[in-house]
Amino acid sequence: MTILQQNSNRLKFLFTINFSLFSALAICQKIIDAIYNPWLFLLCLLGAIINLFVLYFTTQKKPLKETCEESFVTESEKDKLMNDLEEEAKRRKHHDRIQQN
């Protein structure tokens, strides 16, 4: 679980740095007229917007209620499966005893 959280934090950090760099480059081009290029400015804005959307969607989390319900369902499914397996094992042992006799 901590490995997934670390990767998620790394992605958030990466997209935050990318957004900062793209937006800073676009701002610098607007401030300093000597380095202004319309294509580069538009590409910087596009990169900043894409990074902002990705950052927004990576920070979205599921509500706690849904995750609790999912874990409850998986626990009940596990219990049901274990009970079924136990009954199947008993049935096979009984069948083997009958065949041996």
Secondary structure, 3 states (H helix, E strand, C coil): CHHHHHHHHHHHHHHHHHHHHHHHHHHHHHHCHHHCCHHHHHHHHHHHHHHHHHHHHHHCCCCHHHHHHHHHHHHHHHHHHHHHHHHHHHHHHHHHHHHHC
